[in-house]
Amino acid sequence: MKEYSFRVPSMHDETSAKEIASIISGIRGIQDVDVDYQEGTVNVYYDENQVIKDKIKYTVEKKGFKVDD
């Protein structure tokens, strides 16, 4: 299992945090997601045999959230 940590500057409330967690959780190979909207951070734990971090980043950005990694 690998970890991918990044910031989402536009995540300012619990609603957007839940949306981001839901978006990421829907990707095959994701093991766990920790989202902290107060810090603007996301930690993703994933199976590197099933998904690459670029797909995680692309999926979040496709939904309109900027990712700073």
N, C-alpha and C positions, 0 to 999 in steps of 0.2 A: 504494500500500500504506500502511495506517495501523498505528499501534502502540497497543496498549491494555495498560497496566501496572496491576497490582493486587496486593494482599496476601491471603493465605489463612492466617489465624491458626491454624487447626486442622491445617495441614499440618506434621507433625513428623518425617517419615521419608521415605526413598526410595520406599517402597511407595506412599504417598499422593501423592507427587510424580509418579510414573509414572502413577497412575490419573488425576490431573488432566490431565496431558499427553495421555493417551489420549482422555479425554472431549473436550478441546478440539480435538484433531487430527481427530476425527470430524465436526466441523462443516464444512459446505461453505463454501469461501472462505478457510479458514485457510491461511496460507502457512508459518508457522513458530511454534513455541512454545518458550520458554526458561523452565524451572522451577528455582528454587533453594529447596529445602526448608529449608536452614539459615537463610536470610534470610526465608523465607516469602513469596517474591515470584514472580510470574508475569508474563512479557512475551509478548504475543501479537501477531503480525504478520498482518494480514488484508487481504483485498480488500474495500474498503468498498462496492463494487458488488454483492457477493454476501452480505454479512452485516453486521449492526450490533453494536456492542459490548454492547448490552443483551441480545442473544441469547446471547452468550458468557457473560455474568454469570449469566443465568437458567439456562443449561444446567449450569454448575458448581454453582450453589446447589441445583438440582433433585436433584443427586446427594449432597446433604448437607454440602457445604462452604460456609462463610460467606465471602463476598467483601467486602473493604474496598477501595473505590476512591476 
